[in-house]
Amino acid sequence: MDVSKLVDLSTLNVTASYNLSHMPSDLGKLTNLHTLGRFVVGRPSSDGLDCFDGSKELQSLNNLKGQLDIRIGVLKAATYVKKDHGGGAYLRRKKCLTRILIEFTRVIEYGSMEQEQALVEEMQPHHDLVFLKIEGYHGETIPRWPRREDNSALFYLPKLLTLVISRCEELLCLPWQVGKLPLLKQLKLLELSNMEYVVNANPEASGSGEGPTFFPRLKELEVIQLPKLEGWWPKSGSEVQDEHIIWESSRYFAQLNKLKITLCPMMTSIPISSHVADLLVQNSGRNLIWRNLYSSQVPQSSQHLLTNLNLRTLAISQLDWLQSMPAECFQRLGGLLIQHDKEVESLEDVRKLFQTDIFSSMLFVQIVKCPKLRNDGGWLRQISALHSLVIFDCPNIVDGIPWRHLPKSLQRLCLEFDNELVQLEELPYEMQYCTSLQYLTISNWPQLHSLPNWLPELTVLKNFCCVTVH
């Protein structure tokens, strides 16, 4: 198809064309294009020439604006590598692009990776980029770009706000310079099966002077499914020294607000600063021991962090971690989520934590997929301000909750279960004493044949949703 005659075309939206295998030839002549959305690189080829021939159409499209999603197809079977093909000209001159996504798809399992690495080196973006995502890349290190013009600085993106690295199976770590990005606010590391450390050098070795030096503006950090991840940087000569570095949050992770760690079984420590409000740790193994951070071994200079923690929401999948945290950590806690703890049978072990006044501000509790949990140990009644209670796929706990004695502040209640697990034929009788309920949701109770006679006792009920009642 000859597209060279469409000289006035400014928008070509192929974002939803998931089966697109390559871009039309002469696309590069459409220099008035402002919006492209997606650019597909690569055609099935044994020598790899088509991969570069396809990408060259991108070079002259320097008026592109907004976001560009670059999808790179068949590469690993190629044996031909064309060095320094474009001198980084594919993206570097596109100053109006603010968001770039580079994704490798349909990679063949044999052949050399040199072609893939050579091509991605040519995808150097300009220095004013605010969003970058790299997905499916097979190098052990991320590309050597972007640098300063004089090559004096590696990974030089001074305006970058968000960095996402996903499904890069061979990646071992990021360069320590990533931690020096001055404006980076969001970092997501997703499904990196071989990553052992987040960065390749100890920040103490690379930092200097006073003030924040490592991820100084980072507000949100997600680390999901990194099975080999051990820590944030390689250990120095003393483990105590490394713990001290983590606790010096005025210099490291100084503004971190949201932290999510999921499926990281080898993790041993987490960065905590007084700004962390939302913390989720799920299915990350027994090696992640809270006592490493909250015990009396914490350096004296960092003890103040215990009382200054700003946790608002805490989500965990192993209840014993909760017991190892001092009560001071929960003084501002507004919500607690207990998820996917397959072993816990009772919450009585942590009841003493909820007998203190520091939990008076807690507004919501969620208990999700804890199949052996049979009773709450009496701890729910201790949360005097409880506003919302959600129980999802915990079929054995319904009869173990003291409904009559739940706080009068409870306004929202959601009970949702797997169809095959719930055998109850009626709602607990004592639930009628939750007289402050305004929103009640009952879902997936196949044995529930009728609504209870006491339902009119809930006189302030505004919304009642009952699904799959036979």
Sine and cosine of phi, psi and omega as CSV:
sin_phi,cos_phi,sin_psi,cos_psi,sin_omega,cos_omega
0.00,0.00,0.76,-0.65,-0.01,-1.00
-1.00,-0.06,0.93,-0.36,-0.01,-1.00
-0.97,-0.25,0.01,1.00,-0.12,-0.99
-0.90,0.43,-0.33,0.94,-0.02,-1.00
-0.99,0.16,-0.20,0.98,-0.02,-1.00
-1.00,0.10,0.83,0.55,-0.18,-0.98
-0.94,0.35,-0.37,0.93,-0.02,-1.00
-1.00,-0.09,0.04,1.00,-0.04,-1.00
-0.91,0.40,0.82,-0.58,0.00,-1.00
-0.94,-0.35,-0.37,0.93,-0.01,-1.00
-0.75,-0.66,0.81,-0.59,0.10,-1.00
-0.74,-0.68,0.99,-0.16,-0.10,-1.00
-0.99,-0.13,0.97,-0.26,0.04,-1.00
-0.87,-0.50,0.41,0.91,-0.08,-1.00
-0.86,0.52,-0.62,0.79,-0.06,-1.00
-1.00,0.01,0.09,1.00,-0.01,-1.00
-1.00,0.02,0.98,0.20,-0.15,-0.99
-0.94,0.33,-0.38,0.93,-0.03,-1.00
-1.00,-0.08,0.10,0.99,0.01,-1.00
-0.90,0.43,0.82,-0.58,-0.10,-1.00
-0.99,-0.14,-0.38,0.93,0.01,-1.00
-0.27,-0.96,0.24,-0.97,0.04,-1.00
-1.00,-0.05,0.45,-0.89,0.00,-1.00
-0.92,0.40,0.54,-0.84,0.06,-1.00
-0.91,0.41,0.44,-0.90,-0.04,-1.00
0.93,0.37,0.21,0.98,0.09,-1.00
-0.88,0.48,-0.50,0.86,-0.02,-1.00
-0.89,0.45,-0.26,0.97,0.01,-1.00
-0.99,0.16,-0.16,0.99,-0.01,-1.00
-1.00,0.04,0.93,0.36,-0.15,-0.99
-0.96,0.29,-0.12,0.99,0.06,-1.00
-1.00,0.03,0.01,1.00,0.01,-1.00
-0.89,0.46,0.81,-0.59,0.08,-1.00
-0.96,-0.28,-0.56,0.83,-0.05,-1.00
-0.81,-0.58,0.85,-0.53,0.04,-1.00
-0.85,-0.53,-0.63,0.78,0.05,-1.00
0.99,0.15,-0.88,0.48,-0.05,-1.00
-0.70,-0.71,0.65,-0.76,0.10,-1.00
-0.77,-0.64,0.83,-0.55,-0.07,-1.00
-0.98,-0.22,0.81,-0.58,0.00,-1.00
-0.94,-0.33,0.71,-0.71,0.17,-0.99
0.94,-0.34,0.74,-0.67,0.16,-0.99
-0.80,-0.61,0.45,-0.89,0.07,-1.00
-0.82,0.57,0.86,-0.51,-0.06,-1.00
-0.39,-0.92,0.57,-0.82,-0.02,-1.00
-1.00,0.08,-0.42,0.91,-0.06,-1.00
-0.97,-0.26,-0.09,1.00,0.08,-1.00
0.99,0.14,-0.08,1.00,-0.04,-1.00
-0.87,0.49,-0.61,0.79,-0.05,-1.00
-0.90,0.43,-0.48,0.88,0.01,-1.00
-0.89,0.45,-0.73,0.68,0.02,-1.00
-0.96,0.29,-0.59,0.81,0.02,-1.00
-0.89,0.45,-0.56,0.83,0.04,-1.00
-0.95,0.32,-0.63,0.78,-0.07,-1.00
-0.96,0.28,-0.38,0.93,-0.05,-1.00
-0.92,0.40,-0.36,0.93,0.05,-1.00
-0.90,0.44,-0.30,0.95,-0.03,-1.00
-0.99,0.16,-0.38,0.93,-0.19,-0.98
-0.87,0.49,-0.66,0.75,-0.11,-0.99
-1.00,0.01,-0.03,1.00,-0.03,-1.00
-1.00,0.06,0.90,0.43,-0.14,-0.99
-1.00,0.07,0.02,1.00,0.04,-1.00
-0.99,-0.15,0.12,0.99,0.01,-1.00
-0.89,0.45,0.62,-0.78,-0.03,-1.00
-0.80,-0.60,0.31,-0.95,0.11,-0.99
0.97,0.25,-0.83,-0.56,-0.10,-0.99
-0.94,-0.34,0.61,-0.79,0.09,-1.00
-0.73,-0.68,0.82,-0.57,0.04,-1.00
-0.98,-0.22,0.92,-0.40,-0.02,-1.00
-0.98,-0.22,0.88,-0.48,0.01,-1.00
-0.94,-0.35,0.85,-0.52,-0.07,-1.00
-0.95,-0.31,0.85,-0.53,-0.13,-0.99
-1.00,-0.01,-0.74,-0.67,-0.16,-0.99
-0.90,0.44,0.86,-0.51,-0.04,-1.00
-0.67,-0.74,-0.63,0.78,-0.21,-0.98
-0.93,0.35,-0.25,0.97,0.07,-1.00
-0.99,0.14,-0.20,0.98,-0.09,-1.00
-0.96,0.26,0.56,-0.83,0.03,-1.00
-0.90,-0.43,-0.21,0.98,-0.03,-1.00
-1.00,-0.07,0.78,-0.63,0.01,-1.00
-0.83,-0.56,0.83,-0.56,0.00,-1.00
-0.98,-0.22,0.97,-0.23,-0.12,-0.99
-0.94,0.33,0.62,-0.78,0.11,-0.99
0.75,0.66,0.72,0.69,-0.10,-0.99
-0.88,0.47,-0.70,0.72,-0.07,-1.00
-0.81,-0.58,0.07,1.00,0.00,-1.00
0.86,0.52,0.51,0.86,-0.02,-1.00
0.97,0.23,0.26,0.97,-0.12,-0.99
-0.97,0.23,-0.19,0.98,-0.05,-1.00
-0.86,0.50,-0.69,0.72,-0.11,-0.99
-0.83,-0.55,-0.35,0.94,-0.19,-0.98
-0.89,0.46,-0.50,0.87,-0.04,-1.00
-1.00,-0.02,0.01,1.00,-0.05,-1.00
-1.00,-0.03,0.97,0.24,-0.15,-0.99
-0.94,0.35,-0.32,0.95,-0.05,-1.00
-1.00,-0.02,-0.12,0.99,0.11,-0.99
-0.97,0.22,0.79,-0.61,0.00,-1.00
-0.95,-0.30,-0.39,0.92,-0.05,-1.00
-0.76,-0.65,0.80,-0.60,0.01,-1.00
-0.78,-0.63,0.76,-0.65,0.09,-1.00
-0.87,-0.48,0.81,-0.59,0.03,-1.00
-0.89,-0.46,0.89,-0.45,-0.08,-1.00
-0.80,-0.60,0.76,-0.65,0.09,-1.00
-0.99,-0.13,0.78,-0.63,-0.05,-1.00
-0.76,-0.64,0.40,-0.92,0.10,-0.99
0.78,0.63,0.73,0.69,-0.04,-1.00
-0.99,0.17,0.78,-0.63,0.01,-1.00
-0.97,0.24,0.53,-0.85,-0.17,-0.99
-1.00,0.10,-0.05,1.00,-0.01,-1.00
-0.85,-0.53,0.26,-0.97,0.04,-1.00
0.99,-0.16,-0.08,-1.00,-0.08,-1.00
-1.00,0.00,0.51,-0.86,0.07,-1.00
-1.00,-0.04,0.04,1.00,-0.05,-1.00
-0.88,0.48,-0.62,0.79,-0.01,-1.00
-0.88,0.47,-0.70,0.72,-0.01,-1.00
-0.89,0.46,-0.71,0.70,-0.02,-1.00
-0.92,0.40,-0.64,0.77,0.00,-1.00
-0.91,0.42,-0.65,0.76,-0.02,-1.00
-0.93,0.36,-0.68,0.74,-0.04,-1.00
-0.93,0.36,-0.46,0.89,0.08,-1.00
-0.90,0.43,-0.47,0.88,0.01,-1.00
-0.98,0.18,-0.11,0.99,-0.03,-1.00
-1.00,-0.07,0.54,0.84,-0.02,-1.00
-0.91,0.42,0.84,-0.54,0.02,-1.00
-0.99,0.13,0.16,-0.99,0.07,-1.00
-0.97,0.24,0.21,-0.98,-0.17,-0.99
-0.98,0.18,-0.17,0.99,-0.06,-1.00
-0.99,-0.12,0.20,0.98,-0.01,-1.00
-0.87,0.48,0.61,-0.79,0.03,-1.00
-0.93,-0.36,-0.30,0.95,-0.01,-1.00
-0.65,-0.76,0.75,-0.66,0.04,-1.00
-0.65,-0.76,0.78,-0.63,0.10,-0.99
-0.78,-0.62,0.75,-0.66,0.08,-1.00
-0.86,-0.51,0.84,-0.55,-0.07,-1.00
-0.74,-0.67,0.73,-0.68,0.11,-0.99
0.98,0.18,0.17,0.99,0.01,-1.00
-0.96,0.29,0.58,-0.81,-0.13,-0.99
-0.95,-0.32,0.16,0.99,0.05,-1.00
-0.98,0.21,0.41,-0.91,0.04,-1.00
-0.97,0.23,-0.37,0.93,0.08,-1.00
-0.77,-0.64,0.44,-0.90,0.04,-1.00
-0.95,0.31,0.30,-0.95,-0.07,-1.00
-0.80,0.60,0.46,-0.89,-0.05,-1.00
-0.95,0.31,-0.27,0.96,0.07,-1.00
-0.99,0.15,0.11,-0.99,-0.24,0.97
-1.00,0.08,0.51,-0.86,0.03,-1.00
-0.92,-0.39,0.21,-0.98,0.22,-0.97
-0.91,0.42,0.26,-0.96,0.00,-1.00
-0.86,0.51,-0.51,0.86,-0.01,-1.00
-1.00,-0.05,0.18,0.98,0.02,-1.00
0.90,0.45,0.34,0.94,-0.07,-1.00
-1.00,0.09,-0.29,0.96,-0.05,-1.00
-0.75,-0.66,0.72,-0.70,0.03,-1.00
-1.00,-0.03,0.57,-0.82,0.01,-1.00
0.78,0.62,0.86,0.51,-0.06,-1.00
-1.00,-0.09,1.00,-0.08,0.05,-1.00
-0.74,-0.67,0.97,0.22,-0.18,-0.98
-0.91,0.41,-0.30,0.95,-0.03,-1.00
-0.95,-0.32,0.10,1.00,-0.05,-1.00
-0.91,0.42,0.77,-0.64,0.02,-1.00
-0.97,-0.25,-0.57,0.82,-0.07,-1.00
-0.73,-0.68,0.74,-0.67,0.08,-1.00
-0.78,-0.62,0.82,-0.57,0.01,-1.00
-0.83,-0.56,0.83,-0.56,0.08,-1.00
-0.87,-0.48,0.87,-0.49,-0.15,-0.99
-0.69,-0.73,0.68,-0.73,0.13,-0.99
0.79,0.61,0.60,0.80,0.11,-0.99
-1.00,-0.09,1.00,-0.03,-0.26,-0.97
-0.91,0.42,-0.48,0.88,-0.06,-1.00
-0.99,-0.13,-0.10,0.99,-0.09,-1.00
-0.91,0.41,0.78,-0.63,-0.03,-1.00
-0.99,-0.10,-0.60,0.80,-0.01,-1.00
-0.16,-0.99,0.15,-0.99,0.09,-1.00
-0.98,-0.18,0.42,-0.91,0.09,-1.00
-0.92,0.40,0.57,-0.82,-0.06,-1.00
-0.88,0.48,-0.34,0.94,0.00,-1.00
-0.90,0.44,-0.36,0.93,0.06,-1.00
-0.86,0.51,-0.61,0.80,0.03,-1.00
-0.94,0.35,-0.14,0.99,0.01,-1.00
-0.98,-0.18,-0.04,1.00,-0.01,-1.00
-0.86,0.50,0.86,-0.51,-0.22,-0.97
-0.94,0.33,-0.43,0.90,-0.08,-1.00
-0.90,-0.44,0.04,1.00,-0.07,-1.00
-0.87,0.49,0.83,-0.56,-0.03,-1.00
-0.93,-0.37,-0.42,0.91,-0.08,-1.00
-0.70,-0.72,0.79,-0.61,0.05,-1.00
-0.77,-0.64,0.82,-0.58,0.03,-1.00
-0.82,-0.57,0.83,-0.56,0.06,-1.00
-0.89,-0.45,0.93,-0.37,-0.20,-0.98
-0.79,-0.61,0.82,-0.57,0.13,-0.99
0.81,0.58,0.84,0.54,0.04,-1.00
-0.94,-0.33,1.00,-0.06,-0.24,-0.97
-0.95,0.33,-0.30,0.95,-0.04,-1.00
-0.89,-0.45,0.02,1.00,-0.03,-1.00
-0.93,0.36,0.79,-0.62,0.00,-1.00
-0.97,-0.24,-0.54,0.84,0.03,-1.00
-0.67,-0.75,0.49,-0.87,-0.01,-1.00
-0.92,0.38,-0.73,0.68,0.04,-1.00
-0.83,-0.56,0.31,-0.95,-0.16,-0.99
-1.00,-0.04,0.07,1.00,-0.02,-1.00
-0.52,-0.85,0.49,-0.87,0.04,-1.00
-0.92,0.39,0.80,-0.60,-0.02,-1.00
-0.89,0.46,-0.43,0.90,0.04,-1.00
-0.89,0.46,-0.55,0.83,-0.01,-1.00
-0.97,0.25,-0.51,0.86,-0.07,-1.00
-0.99,-0.16,-0.25,0.97,-0.01,-1.00
-0.99,0.11,0.36,-0.93,0.04,-1.00
-0.40,-0.91,0.49,-0.87,0.07,-1.00
0.97,0.23,-0.13,-0.99,-0.02,-1.00
-1.00,-0.08,0.21,-0.98,0.06,-1.00
1.00,0.07,0.09,-1.00,-0.04,-1.00
-0.87,0.50,0.74,-0.67,-0.02,-1.00
-0.80,-0.60,-0.31,0.95,-0.10,-0.99
-0.77,-0.64,0.89,-0.45,-0.13,-0.99
0.73,0.68,0.86,0.51,-0.14,-0.99
-0.91,0.40,-0.48,0.88,-0.04,-1.00
-0.91,-0.40,0.09,1.00,-0.09,-1.00
-0.90,0.43,0.80,-0.60,-0.01,-1.00
-0.94,-0.35,-0.47,0.88,-0.06,-1.00
-0.72,-0.69,0.81,-0.59,-0.01,-1.00
-0.77,-0.64,0.84,-0.53,0.06,-1.00
-0.88,-0.48,0.80,-0.60,0.04,-1.00
-0.79,-0.62,0.97,-0.26,-0.17,-0.99
-0.79,-0.61,0.83,-0.55,0.09,-1.00
0.86,0.51,0.89,0.45,0.13,-0.99
-0.88,-0.47,1.00,0.10,-0.18,-0.98
-0.90,0.43,-0.38,0.93,-0.02,-1.00
-0.97,-0.26,0.02,1.00,-0.06,-1.00
-0.92,0.39,0.82,-0.57,-0.02,-1.00
-0.97,-0.26,-0.54,0.84,-0.06,-1.00
-0.18,-0.98,-0.14,-0.99,-0.09,-1.00
-1.00,0.05,-0.41,0.91,0.06,-1.00
-0.37,-0.93,0.33,-0.94,0.02,-1.00
-0.86,0.52,0.58,-0.81,-0.02,-1.00
-0.89,0.46,0.64,-0.77,0.14,-0.99
-1.00,0.04,-0.27,-0.96,-0.08,-1.00
-0.92,0.40,-0.40,0.92,-0.07,-1.00
-0.75,-0.66,0.81,-0.58,0.04,-1.00
-0.90,0.44,-0.57,0.82,0.03,-1.00
-0.87,0.49,-0.65,0.76,0.02,-1.00
-0.88,0.47,-0.67,0.74,0.01,-1.00
-0.89,0.45,-0.65,0.76,0.04,-1.00
-0.90,0.44,-0.62,0.79,0.02,-1.00
-0.88,0.47,-0.63,0.78,0.02,-1.00
-0.88,0.48,-0.69,0.72,-0.01,-1.00
-0.88,0.47,-0.63,0.77,-0.06,-1.00
-0.97,0.25,-0.32,0.95,0.03,-1.00
-0.98,0.18,0.92,0.38,-0.13,-0.99
-0.95,0.31,-0.16,0.99,0.11,-0.99
-0.93,0.36,-0.32,0.95,0.03,-1.00
-0.93,-0.36,-0.36,0.93,-0.08,-1.00
-0.78,-0.63,0.77,-0.64,-0.03,-1.00
0.80,0.61,0.70,0.72,-0.18,-0.98
-0.90,0.44,-0.49,0.87,-0.05,-1.00
-0.89,-0.45,0.29,0.96,-0.06,-1.00
-0.87,0.49,0.82,-0.57,-0.08,-1.00
-0.92,-0.39,-0.61,0.79,-0.01,-1.00
-0.81,-0.58,0.78,-0.63,-0.01,-1.00
-0.75,-0.66,0.82,-0.57,-0.02,-1.00
-0.76,-0.65,0.87,-0.50,0.02,-1.00
-0.82,-0.58,0.87,-0.49,-0.06,-1.00
-0.69,-0.72,0.73,-0.69,0.08,-1.00
0.84,0.54,0.79,0.62,0.08,-1.00
-0.81,-0.59,0.98,0.21,-0.17,-0.99
-0.92,0.39,-0.32,0.95,-0.06,-1.00
-0.99,-0.11,-0.04,1.00,-0.02,-1.00
-0.89,0.45,0.62,-0.78,-0.01,-1.00
-0.87,-0.50,-0.28,0.96,-0.01,-1.00
-0.43,-0.91,0.33,-0.94,0.00,-1.00
-0.74,-0.68,0.49,-0.87,0.05,-1.00
-0.99,0.14,0.78,-0.63,0.03,-1.00
-0.80,-0.61,0.76,-0.66,0.15,-0.99
-0.80,-0.60,0.22,-0.97,-0.05,-1.00
-0.92,0.38,-0.18,0.98,0.00,-1.00
-1.00,0.01,-0.21,0.98,-0.05,-1.00
-0.90,0.44,0.88,-0.48,0.01,-1.00
-0.96,-0.29,-0.56,0.83,-0.03,-1.00
-0.85,-0.52,0.88,-0.47,-0.05,-1.00
-0.80,-0.60,0.83,-0.55,0.06,-1.00
-0.80,-0.59,0.84,-0.55,0.07,-1.00
-0.78,-0.62,0.91,-0.42,-0.14,-0.99
-0.68,-0.73,0.77,-0.64,0.09,-1.00
0.76,0.65,0.76,0.65,-0.04,-1.00
-0.89,-0.46,0.40,0.92,0.20,-0.98
0.98,0.18,0.28,-0.96,-0.03,-1.00
-0.98,0.19,-0.13,0.99,-0.02,-1.00
-0.96,0.28,-0.33,0.95,0.01,-1.00
-1.00,0.09,0.99,-0.14,-0.13,-0.99
-0.96,-0.29,0.87,-0.50,-0.02,-1.00
-0.88,0.47,-0.48,0.88,-0.07,-1.00
-0.89,0.46,-0.39,0.92,0.06,-1.00
-0.86,0.51,-0.46,0.89,-0.07,-1.00
-0.97,-0.26,-0.47,0.88,-0.17,-0.99
-0.92,-0.40,0.12,0.99,-0.04,-1.00
-0.99,0.14,0.05,-1.00,0.01,-1.00
-0.93,0.37,-0.15,0.99,0.02,-1.00
-0.98,0.18,-0.12,0.99,0.06,-1.00
-0.86,0.50,0.73,-0.69,0.00,-1.00
-0.79,0.62,0.62,-0.79,-0.05,-1.00
-0.83,0.56,-0.58,0.81,-0.03,-1.00
-0.92,0.40,-0.26,0.96,-0.05,-1.00
-0.93,-0.36,0.04,1.00,-0.03,-1.00
-0.86,0.50,-0.49,0.87,-0.04,-1.00
-0.89,0.46,-0.36,0.93,-0.02,-1.00
-0.91,0.41,-0.43,0.90,0.01,-1.00
-0.88,0.48,-0.68,0.73,-0.05,-1.00
-1.00,0.03,-0.23,0.97,-0.03,-1.00
-0.98,-0.17,0.01,1.00,0.01,-1.00
-0.87,0.49,0.62,-0.78,-0.11,-0.99
-0.92,-0.39,0.52,0.85,-0.06,-1.00
-0.85,0.53,0.83,-0.56,0.07,-1.00
-0.96,-0.29,-0.61,0.79,0.01,-1.00
-0.74,-0.67,0.76,-0.65,0.02,-1.00
-0.81,-0.59,0.82,-0.58,0.05,-1.00
-0.83,-0.55,0.82,-0.57,-0.03,-1.00
-0.69,-0.72,0.34,-0.94,0.03,-1.00
-0.88,-0.47,-0.04,1.00,0.04,-1.00
-0.71,-0.70,0.93,-0.38,-0.18,-0.98
-0.92,0.40,-0.42,0.91,-0.02,-1.00
-0.91,0.41,-0.40,0.92,0.09,-1.00
-0.90,0.44,-0.62,0.79,-0.01,-1.00
-0.88,0.48,-0.62,0.78,-0.02,-1.00
-0.92,0.38,-0.47,0.88,-0.06,-1.00
-0.99,0.11,-0.09,1.00,0.01,-1.00
-1.00,-0.06,0.69,-0.72,0.00,-1.00
-0.93,0.37,0.44,-0.90,-0.07,-1.00
-0.86,0.51,-0.46,0.89,-0.03,-1.00
-0.86,0.50,-0.41,0.91,-0.03,-1.00
-0.93,0.35,-0.32,0.95,-0.12,-0.99
-0.96,-0.27,0.16,0.99,-0.17,-0.99
-0.91,0.42,-0.38,0.93,0.03,-1.00
-0.90,-0.44,0.22,0.98,-0.12,-0.99
-0.91,0.41,0.79,-0.61,0.02,-1.00
-0.97,-0.24,-0.36,0.93,-0.03,-1.00
-0.46,-0.89,0.59,-0.81,0.01,-1.00
-0.78,-0.63,0.77,-0.63,0.06,-1.00
-0.87,-0.49,0.84,-0.55,0.09,-1.00
-0.94,-0.35,0.91,-0.41,-0.17,-0.99
-0.78,-0.62,0.68,-0.74,0.23,-0.97
0.84,0.54,0.55,0.83,0.13,-0.99
-1.00,-0.01,0.97,-0.25,-0.12,-0.99
-0.99,0.13,-0.13,0.99,-0.09,-1.00
-0.95,-0.30,-0.45,0.89,-0.12,-0.99
-0.92,0.40,0.72,-0.70,0.01,-1.00
-0.92,-0.39,-0.43,0.90,0.00,-1.00
-0.54,-0.84,0.50,-0.87,0.05,-1.00
-0.99,-0.14,0.23,0.97,-0.04,-1.00
-0.91,0.43,-0.50,0.87,-0.04,-1.00
-0.88,0.47,-0.45,0.89,-0.01,-1.00
-0.96,-0.29,0.18,0.98,-0.02,-1.00
-0.86,0.51,-0.61,0.79,-0.04,-1.00
-0.89,0.46,-0.46,0.89,0.04,-1.00
-0.92,0.40,-0.51,0.86,-0.09,-1.00
-1.00,-0.06,0.14,0.99,0.04,-1.00
-1.00,-0.08,0.04,1.00,-0.01,-1.00
-0.98,-0.18,0.32,-0.95,-0.05,-1.00
-0.94,0.34,-0.24,0.97,-0.08,-1.00
-0.92,0.38,-0.24,0.97,0.00,-1.00
-0.99,-0.10,0.17,0.99,-0.02,-1.00
-0.92,0.40,-0.33,0.94,-0.03,-1.00
-1.00,-0.06,-0.08,1.00,-0.05,-1.00
-0.94,0.35,0.80,-0.60,-0.10,-1.00
-0.96,-0.27,-0.50,0.87,-0.05,-1.00
-0.62,-0.78,0.51,-0.86,0.05,-1.00
-0.73,-0.69,0.73,-0.69,0.09,-1.00
-0.81,-0.58,0.74,-0.68,0.06,-1.00
-0.84,-0.55,0.90,-0.43,-0.19,-0.98
-0.81,-0.59,0.80,-0.60,0.14,-0.99
0.78,0.63,0.85,0.53,0.14,-0.99
-0.89,-0.46,0.99,0.11,-0.23,-0.97
-0.91,0.41,-0.43,0.90,-0.04,-1.00
-1.00,-0.06,-0.12,0.99,-0.07,-1.00
-0.92,0.39,0.82,-0.57,-0.10,-1.00
-0.89,-0.45,-0.37,0.93,0.03,-1.00
-0.42,-0.91,0.34,-0.94,-0.05,-1.00
-1.00,-0.03,0.01,1.00,0.01,-1.00
0.91,0.42,0.24,0.97,0.01,-1.00
0.99,0.16,0.17,0.98,-0.13,-0.99
-0.99,0.11,-0.41,0.91,-0.02,-1.00
-0.89,0.45,-0.57,0.82,-0.04,-1.00
-0.93,0.38,-0.29,0.96,-0.01,-1.00
-0.98,0.20,-0.24,0.97,-0.08,-1.00
-1.00,-0.03,1.00,-0.01,-0.21,-0.98
-0.91,0.41,-0.43,0.90,-0.05,-1.00
-0.98,-0.22,0.21,0.98,-0.09,-1.00
-0.81,0.59,0.83,-0.56,-0.08,-1.00
-0.95,-0.32,-0.56,0.83,-0.10,-0.99
-0.65,-0.76,0.70,-0.71,0.03,-1.00
-0.75,-0.66,0.84,-0.54,0.02,-1.00
-0.85,-0.52,0.80,-0.60,0.07,-1.00
-0.83,-0.56,0.87,-0.49,-0.08,-1.00
-0.80,-0.59,0.86,-0.51,0.04,-1.00
0.82,0.58,0.74,0.68,0.17,-0.99
-0.81,-0.59,0.96,0.27,-0.23,-0.97
-0.92,0.39,-0.32,0.95,-0.10,-0.99
-1.00,-0.10,-0.02,1.00,-0.13,-0.99
-0.99,-0.11,-0.26,0.97,-0.12,-0.99
-0.84,0.54,-0.71,0.71,0.00,-1.00
-0.97,0.24,-0.17,0.99,-0.03,-1.00
-0.99,-0.12,0.11,0.99,0.01,-1.00
-0.99,-0.17,0.77,-0.63,0.03,-1.00
-0.98,0.20,0.98,0.21,-0.12,-0.99
-0.82,0.57,-0.62,0.78,-0.05,-1.00
-0.88,0.48,-0.50,0.87,-0.13,-0.99
-0.97,-0.26,0.16,0.99,0.06,-1.00
-0.91,0.41,0.46,-0.89,-0.03,-1.00
-0.82,0.57,0.63,-0.78,0.00,-1.00
-0.92,0.39,-0.19,0.98,0.00,-1.00
-0.98,0.19,-0.18,0.98,-0.10,-1.00
-0.90,0.43,0.87,-0.49,-0.03,-1.00
-0.91,-0.42,-0.42,0.91,-0.03,-1.00
-0.81,-0.58,0.74,-0.68,0.02,-1.00
-0.66,-0.75,0.81,-0.58,0.02,-1.00
-0.79,-0.61,0.84,-0.55,0.04,-1.00
-0.84,-0.54,0.94,-0.35,-0.05,-1.00
-0.73,-0.69,0.75,-0.66,-0.11,-0.99
-0.65,-0.76,0.27,-0.96,0.12,-0.99
-0.95,0.31,0.69,-0.73,-0.06,-1.00
-0.80,0.60,-0.62,0.78,-0.12,-0.99
-0.99,0.17,-0.23,0.97,-0.11,-0.99
-1.00,-0.10,-0.53,0.85,-0.12,-0.99
-1.00,0.06,0.83,-0.56,0.01,-1.00
-0.92,-0.39,-0.02,1.00,-0.03,-1.00
-0.91,0.41,0.68,-0.73,-0.03,-1.00
-0.99,-0.16,-0.18,0.98,0.02,-1.00
-0.46,-0.89,0.37,-0.93,0.05,-1.00
-0.95,0.30,0.53,-0.85,0.02,-1.00
-0.83,0.55,0.70,-0.71,-0.06,-1.00
-0.87,0.49,-0.62,0.78,-0.08,-1.00
-0.95,0.31,-0.13,0.99,0.03,-1.00
-0.89,0.45,-0.36,0.93,0.00,-1.00
-0.91,0.42,-0.28,0.96,-0.01,-1.00
-1.00,0.10,-0.04,1.00,0.11,-0.99
-0.99,0.13,0.93,0.36,-0.20,-0.98
-0.96,0.27,-0.15,0.99,0.01,-1.00
-1.00,-0.07,0.03,1.00,-0.03,-1.00
-0.88,0.47,0.78,-0.62,0.10,-1.00
-0.93,-0.36,-0.43,0.90,-0.03,-1.00
-0.72,-0.69,0.85,-0.53,-0.04,-1.00
-0.75,-0.66,0.82,-0.57,0.01,-1.00
-0.83,-0.56,0.82,-0.58,0.07,-1.00
-0.84,-0.54,0.86,-0.51,-0.11,-0.99
-0.70,-0.71,0.68,-0.73,0.10,-0.99
0.89,0.46,0.82,0.58,0.14,-0.99
-0.90,-0.44,0.99,0.11,-0.11,-0.99
-0.91,0.43,-0.39,0.92,-0.02,-1.00
-1.00,0.02,-0.06,1.00,-0.01,-1.00
-0.99,0.15,0.94,-0.33,-0.17,-0.99
-1.00,-0.08,-0.34,0.94,-0.04,-1.00
-0.41,-0.91,0.30,-0.95,0.04,-1.00
-0.99,0.17,0.52,-0.85,-0.06,-1.00
-0.95,0.32,0.50,-0.87,0.02,-1.00
-0.93,0.38,-0.39,0.92,-0.06,-1.00
-1.00,0.09,-0.01,1.00,-0.06,-1.00
-0.81,0.59,-0.61,0.79,0.01,-1.00
-0.90,0.44,-0.21,0.98,0.04,-1.00
-0.94,0.35,-0.33,0.94,0.02,-1.00
-1.00,0.10,0.97,0.24,-0.21,-0.98
-0.94,0.33,-0.33,0.95,-0.01,-1.00
-0.98,-0.21,0.17,0.99,-0.02,-1.00
-0.90,0.44,0.80,-0.60,-0.02,-1.00
-0.96,-0.28,-0.55,0.83,-0.11,-0.99
-0.64,-0.77,0.87,-0.50,0.04,-1.00
-0.82,-0.57,0.88,-0.47,-0.01,-1.00
-0.88,-0.48,0.86,-0.51,-0.02,-1.00
-0.78,-0.62,0.89,-0.45,-0.14,-0.99
-0.90,-0.44,0.61,-0.79,0.05,-1.00
0.86,0.52,0.71,0.71,0.13,-0.99
-1.00,-0.05,0.80,-0.60,-0.02,-1.00
-1.00,-0.08,0.00,0.00,0.00,0.00
